[in-house]
Amino acid sequence: MKLRYTTAGESHGPQLTAIASGVPAGLSISADDLNRDLARRQLGHGRGGRMKIEKDTGEITAGVRHGLTLGSPVSITIKNADWKNWRTIMSVEKDDGAGTRKLLVPRPGHADLVGVQKYGMDDIRSVLERASARETAARVAVGAIARRILGELDIAVVSHVVQIGKVRAGKRRLSISDFMAVDKSAVRCLDVKATKEMVAAINAARKAGESLGGVFEVIAYGLPPGLGSYMSGPERLGGRIAAALMSIPAIKGAELGDGFALAAIPGSKAHDEIFLDPEKGYYRKTNHSGGLEGGMTTGEPVVARACMKPIPTLTKPLDSVNMKTGKSAPALKERSDVCAVPAAAVVGEAMLAIELARALMEKFGSDCMADLKESYLVYLRRLRGSWVQP
């Protein structure tokens, strides 16, 4: 069975729910594992008032007994603390009109207008509640499970912010140890000078009634070569990772390794030469490919970046149209962040972890964690035998 997940819940409904199926039996997991990442998703200078209300915690309600997964679907709930203020507006029961006002002016850049057109609705609220990035909290909870699977094989997934607005962090090749204190940065950036400039840019945007986007990078360390496949398009791991990152709300671009920069350099500079060391085996001194060749991991760190557009909910709204009157009107104002790139990076970790865990389980099995680990070790021994000379 493949690792799959689904989420349910609205931004201001009672709760978010995530159900992950295909999780191997015998995986050690606790609510603390989920809550650690859920708390990290709420970090970052530029977040809005919602973060002062919600203190996201996940409750495992099925699929785990005495701290170990059972092999059955794992169910997780995340309560919405703000639900108490939205009981009438978000009531499941039929609306009697009391205290409910329809939202009729769609926001440019959101799902509002296309959503009501597609589903035949007459109230934007019915669209924006589900289209909200609040849904990603449930994905982060699933990502924490995937992270535990990877952790059993000494694979780590990390992230950092490399750009907010026009401010870019300096480039350097990173190791896992560089990320020890990344969450202590106000914007989850590893460049101290750029961090100060990013914070200043966010403050200026807030004062101007604007929002800012940016770029984050996610990296996976400790991967073996050979995850994914070149056999068919849907099996190519690079495509799966890019699609996973692009599924995050407000993400408008994704790249692997040096990505679009490779288009501007000759082939002799674009590819990673191969070397052999008797102890560590085949390796590359560079990683332009981002740890992927032919849709498969090379054994080098997998590096991916995603571009997040500025959040379209603005305190100085853009022009729109009232769907009832057909007349011009300022777009709807909802409570929102000025910049959510640091939070999106944590969501990006979750999406990368899920795709890598899927690829691992496809190759090494998914029924039982002990069997998966044993298969993985056998594979590593085979690879070592391919470069160790008798």
For each residue, the residues with C-beta under 8 A, 3 or more apart:
1: 21 22 366 367
2: 22 358 361 362 366
3: 20 21 22 23 146 354 357 358 361 366
4: 20 21 22
5: 18 19 20 21 139 142 354
6: 18 19
7: 16 17 18 19 135 138 139 142
8: 16 17 18 138
9: 13 14 15 16 17 78 80 135 138
10: 13 90 129 130 132 134
11: 80 128 129 130 132 134 135
12: 80 82 83 85 86 89 90 129
13: 9 10 16 80 83 86 90 129
14: 9 79 80 83
15: 9 77 78 79 80 83
16: 7 8 9 13 77 78 80 134 135 137 138
17: 7 8 9 75 76 77 78 138
18: 5 6 7 8 75 76 78 138 139 141 142
19: 5 6 7 73 74 75 76
20: 3 4 5 23 63 73 74 76 142 145
21: 1 3 4 5 73 74
22: 1 2 3 4 361 366
23: 3 20 27 63 69 71 73 74 145 149
24: 27 69 71 149 361 365 366 367 368 369 371 372
25: 68 69 70 71 367 368 369
26: 68 69 71 368 369 370
27: 23 24 68 69 145 148 149 152 369
28: 67 68 148
29: 33 60 64 67 68 69 74 144 145 148
30: 33 34 60 67
31: 34 35 57 58 59 60
32: 35 36
33: 29 30 36 37 144 145 147 148
34: 30 31 37 38 57 58 60 76 140 141 144 145
35: 31 32 38 39 56 57 58
36: 32 33 39 40 144
37: 33 34 40 41 140 141 143 144 147 346 349 350
38: 34 35 41 42 56 57 58 78 137 140 141 144
39: 35 36 42 43 55 56
40: 36 37 43 183 346
41: 37 38 56 136 137 140 343 346 347
42: 38 39 47 51 54 55 56 343
43: 39 40 47 183 188 342 343 346
44: 47 186 187 188 339 340 341 342 343
45: 186 187 198 199 202 339 342
46: 187 202 205 206 212 337 338 339 340 341 342
47: 42 43 44 50 51 337 338 339 340 343
48: 51 335 336 337 338
49: 52 53 335
50: 47 53 54 82 134 335
51: 42 47 48 54
52: 49
53: 49 50 81 82
54: 42 50 51 80 81 82
55: 39 42 81
56: 35 38 39 41 42 78 137
57: 31 34 35 38 78 79
58: 31 34 35 38 76 77 78 141 144
59: 31 76 77 78 79
60: 29 30 31 34 63 64 74 75 76
61: 75 76 77
62: 72 73 74 75
63: 20 23 60 69 70 72 73 74 75
64: 29 60 67 68 69 70 74
65: 68 70
66:
67: 28 29 30 64
68: 25 26 27 28 29 64 65
69: 23 24 25 26 27 29 63 64 74 369
70: 25 63 64 65
71: 23 24 25 26 367 368
72: 62 63
73: 19 20 21 23 62 63
74: 19 20 21 23 29 60 62 63 64 69 145
75: 17 18 19 60 61 62 63
76: 17 18 19 20 34 58 59 60 61 138 141 142
77: 15 16 17 58 59 61
78: 9 15 16 17 18 38 56 57 58 59 137 138 141
79: 14 15 57 59 83
80: 9 11 12 13 14 15 16 54 83 134
81: 53 54 55 84
82: 12 50 53 54 85 86
83: 12 13 14 15 79 80 86 87 90
84: 81 87
85: 12 82
86: 12 13 82 83 89 90
87: 83 84 90 91
88: 91 98 99 100
89: 12 86 99 100 125
90: 10 12 13 83 86 87 129
91: 87 88 95
92:
93:
94:
95: 91 100
96:
97: 100
98: 88
99: 88 89
100: 88 89 95 97
101:
102: 122 123 124 125
103: 123 124 125 128 332
104: 123 124 322 323 324
105: 124 320 321 322 323 329 330 331 332
106: 110 112 113 116 124 320 321 323 331 332
107: 110 112 312 313 317 318 320 331 332 334
108: 312 318 319 320 331
109: 309 312 318
110: 106 107 113 128 131 312 313
111: 114 115 127 128 131
112: 106 107 115 116 124 127 128 131 332
113: 106 110 116 117 323
114: 111 117 118
115: 111 112 118 119 121 124 126 127 128 131
116: 106 112 113 119 120 121 122 123 124 126 127 323
117: 113 114
118: 114 115
119: 115 116 126 127
120: 116
121: 115 116 124 126 127
122: 102 116 323
123: 102 103 104 116 126
124: 102 103 104 105 106 112 115 116 121 127 128 323 332
125: 89 102 103 128 129
126: 115 116 119 121 123 129
127: 111 112 115 116 119 121 124 130 131
128: 11 103 110 111 112 115 124 125 131 132 334
129: 10 11 12 13 90 125 126 132
130: 10 11 127 135
131: 110 111 112 115 127 128 249
132: 10 11 128 129 135 249
133: 136 248 249 250 340
134: 10 11 16 50 80 137
135: 7 9 11 16 130 132 138 139 249
136: 41 133 139 140 248 249 347 350
137: 16 38 41 56 78 134 140 141
138: 7 8 9 16 17 18 76 78 135 141 142
139: 5 7 18 135 136 142 143 347 350 351 354
140: 34 37 38 41 136 137 143 144 346 347 350
141: 18 34 37 38 58 76 78 137 138 144 145
142: 5 7 18 20 76 138 139 145 146 350 354
143: 37 139 140 146 147 347 349 350 351 353 354
144: 29 33 34 36 37 38 58 140 141 147 148 350
145: 20 23 27 29 33 34 74 141 142 148 149
146: 3 142 143 149 150 350 353 354 356 357 358
147: 33 37 143 144 150 151 157 349 350 353
148: 27 28 29 33 144 145 151 152
149: 23 24 27 145 146 152 153 357 360 361 369 372
150: 146 147 153 155 156 157 220 353 356 357 360
151: 147 148 154 155 156
152: 27 148 149 369 372 373
153: 149 150 222 360 373 376
154: 151 222
155: 150 151 220 221 222 223 356 360
156: 150 151 176 220 221 222
157: 147 150 218 219 220 221 349 352 353 356
158: 176 179 182 218 219 221 349
159: 182 188 216 217 218 219 345 346 348 349
160: 169 174 179 182 188 189 190 216 217 345
161: 164 169 187 188 189 198 214 215 216 217 341 342 345
162: 168 169 189 214 215 216 217 305
163: 167 168 169 214 215 341
164: 161 167 187 189 198 201 202 212 213 214 339 341
165: 198 201 202 205 212 213 214
166: 201
167: 163 164 194 197 198 201
168: 162 163 194
169: 160 161 162 163 189 190 191 194
170: 191 193 194
171:
172:
173: 287
174: 160 178 179 190 219
175: 178 221
176: 156 158 179 221
177: 180
178: 174 175 182 190
179: 158 160 174 176 182 190
180: 177
181: 184 185
182: 158 159 160 178 179 185 188 189 190
183: 40 43 188
184: 181
185: 181 182 188 189 190 195
186: 44 45 195 198 199
187: 44 45 46 161 164 195 198 199 202 339 341 342
188: 43 44 159 160 161 182 183 185 216 342 345 346
189: 160 161 162 164 169 182 185 194 195 198
190: 160 169 174 178 179 182 185
191: 169 170 194 195
192: 195 196
193: 170 196 197
194: 167 168 169 170 189 191 197 198
195: 185 186 187 189 191 192 198 199
196: 192 193 199 200
197: 167 193 194 200 201
198: 45 161 164 165 167 186 187 189 194 195 201 202 214
199: 45 186 187 195 196 202 203
200: 196 197 203 204
201: 164 165 166 167 197 198 204 205 212
202: 45 46 164 165 187 198 199 205 206 212 338 339
203: 199 200 206 207
204: 200 201 207 208
205: 46 165 201 202 208 210 211 212 338 339
206: 46 202 203 209 210 338
207: 203 204
208: 204 205 316
209: 206 314 315 316
210: 205 206 310 314 316 338
211: 205 310 311 312 313 314 336 337 338 339
212: 46 164 165 201 202 205 310 338 339 341
213: 164 165 250 307 308 309 310 311 339 341
214: 161 162 163 164 165 198 307 308 339 341
215: 161 162 163 305 306 307 308 341
216: 159 160 161 162 188 305 306 308 341 342 344 345 348
217: 159 160 161 162 303 304 305 345
218: 157 158 159 245 303 304 305 306 345 348 349 352
219: 157 158 159 174 301 302 303 304
220: 150 155 156 157 223 291 301 302 352 353 356
221: 155 156 157 158 175 176 301
222: 153 154 155 156
223: 155 220 227 291 297 299 301 302 356
224: 227 297 299 376 379 380 383
225: 282 296 297 298 299 383
226: 296 297 363 379 383
227: 223 224 237 296 297 356 359 360 363
228: 235 236 237 238 240 292 295 296 297 359
229: 232 235 236 237 295 296
230: 235 236 294 295 296
231: 235
232: 229 235 236
233: 236 239
234: 239 240
235: 228 229 230 231 232 295
236: 228 229 230 232 233 239 240 294 295 296
237: 227 228 229 240 241 292 295 296 297 355 359
238: 228 241 242 256 290 292 295
239: 233 234 236 242 243 295
240: 228 234 236 237 243 244 355 358 359
241: 237 238 244 245 254 256 292 302 304 351 352 355
242: 238 239 245 246 254 255 256 304
243: 239 240 246 247
244: 240 241 247 351 352 354 355
245: 218 241 242 248 251 254 304 306 348 351 352
246: 242 243 251 253 254 306
247: 243 244 251 351
248: 133 136 245 251 306 308 344 347 348 351
249: 131 132 133 135 136
250: 133 213 308 309 311 312 340 344
251: 245 246 247 248 254 306 307 308 309 344
252: 307 308 309
253: 246 306 307
254: 241 242 245 246 251 304 305 306 307
255: 242 258 259 260 290 304 305
256: 238 241 242 259 289 290 292 302 303 304
257: 262 287 288 289 290 291 292 303
258: 255 261 262 270 288 289 290
259: 255 256 262 290 305
260: 255 263
261: 258 264 265
262: 257 258 259 265 270 288
263: 260
264: 261
265: 261 262 269 270
266: 269 270
267: 270 271
268: 271
269: 265 266 288
270: 258 262 265 266 267 288
271: 267 268 288 289
272: 284 285 286 287 288 289 293 298 300
273: 284 285 286
274: 282 283 284
275: 282 283 284 285
276: 281 282 283 387
277: 280 281 283
278: 387 388 389
279:
280: 277 283
281: 276 277 299 383 384 386 387
282: 225 274 275 276 299 387
283: 274 275 276 277 280 299 300
284: 272 273 274 275 287 298 300
285: 272 273 275
286: 272 273
287: 173 257 272 284 290 291 300 301 303
288: 257 258 262 269 270 271 272
289: 256 257 258 271 272 292 293 298 300
290: 238 255 256 257 258 259 287 302 303 304
291: 220 223 257 287 297 298 299 300 301 302 303
292: 228 237 238 241 256 257 289 295 296 297 298 302
293: 272 289 296 298
294: 230 236
295: 228 229 230 235 236 237 238 239 292
296: 225 226 227 228 229 230 236 237 292 293
297: 223 224 225 226 227 228 237 291 292 300 302 359
298: 225 272 284 289 291 292 293
299: 223 224 225 281 282 283 291
300: 272 283 284 287 289 291 297
301: 219 220 221 223 287 291
302: 219 220 223 241 256 290 291 292 297 352 356
303: 217 218 219 256 257 287 290 291
304: 217 218 219 241 242 245 254 255 256 290 348 352
305: 162 215 216 217 218 254 255 259
306: 215 216 218 245 246 248 251 253 254 344 348
307: 213 214 215 251 252 253 254
308: 213 214 215 216 248 250 251 252 340 341 344
309: 109 213 250 251 252 312
310: 210 211 212 213 339
311: 211 213 250 314 336 337 338 339 340
312: 107 108 109 110 211 250 309 318
313: 107 110 211 332 333 334 336
314: 209 210 211 311 317 318 331 333 336
315: 209 333
316: 208 209 210
317: 107 314 320 330 331 332 333
318: 107 108 109 312 314 330 331
319: 108 328 329 330 331
320: 105 106 107 108 317 328 329 330 331 332
321: 105 106 326 327 328 329
322: 104 105 325 326 327 328 329
323: 104 105 106 113 116 122 124 326
324: 104
325: 322 329
326: 321 322 323
327: 321 322
328: 319 320 321 322
329: 105 319 320 321 322 325
330: 105 317 318 319 320 333
331: 105 106 107 108 314 317 318 319 320
332: 103 105 106 107 112 124 313 317 320
333: 313 314 315 317 330
334: 107 128 313
335: 48 49 50
336: 48 211 311 313 314
337: 46 47 48 211 311 340 343
338: 46 47 48 202 205 206 210 211 212 311
339: 44 45 46 47 164 187 202 205 211 212 213 214 310 311 342
340: 44 46 47 133 250 308 311 337 343 344
341: 44 46 161 163 164 187 212 213 214 215 216 308 344 345
342: 43 44 45 46 161 187 188 216 339 345 346
343: 41 42 43 44 47 337 340 346 347
344: 216 248 250 251 306 308 340 341 347 348
345: 159 160 161 188 216 217 218 341 342 348 349
346: 37 40 41 43 140 159 188 342 343 349 350
347: 41 136 139 140 143 248 343 344 350 351
348: 159 216 218 245 248 304 306 344 345 351 352
349: 37 143 147 157 158 159 218 345 346 352 353
350: 37 136 139 140 142 143 144 146 147 346 347 353 354
351: 139 143 241 244 245 247 248 347 348 354 355
352: 157 218 220 241 244 245 302 304 348 349 355 356
353: 143 146 147 150 157 220 349 350 356 357
354: 3 5 139 142 143 146 244 350 351 357 358
355: 237 240 241 244 351 352 358 359
356: 146 150 155 157 220 223 227 302 352 353 359 360
357: 3 146 149 150 353 354 360 361
358: 2 3 146 240 354 355 361 362
359: 227 228 237 240 297 355 356 362 363
360: 149 150 153 155 227 356 357 363 364 372 376
361: 2 3 22 24 149 357 358 364 365 366 372
362: 2 358 359 366
363: 226 227 359 360 375 379
364: 360 361 372 375 376 379
365: 24 361 368 371 372 375
366: 1 2 3 22 24 361 362 372
367: 1 24 25 71 371
368: 24 25 26 71 365 371 372
369: 24 25 26 27 69 149 152 372 373
370: 26 373 374
371: 24 365 367 368 374 375
372: 24 149 152 360 361 364 365 366 368 369 375 376
373: 152 153 369 370 376 377
374: 370 371 377 378
375: 363 364 365 371 372 378 379
376: 153 224 360 364 372 373 379 380
377: 373 374 380 381
378: 374 375 381 382
379: 224 226 363 364 375 376 382 383
380: 224 376 377 383 384
381: 377 378 384 385
382: 378 379 385 386
383: 224 225 226 281 379 380 386 387
384: 281 380 381 387 388
385: 381 382 388
386: 281 382 383
387: 276 278 281 282 383 384
388: 278 384 385
389: 278
390:
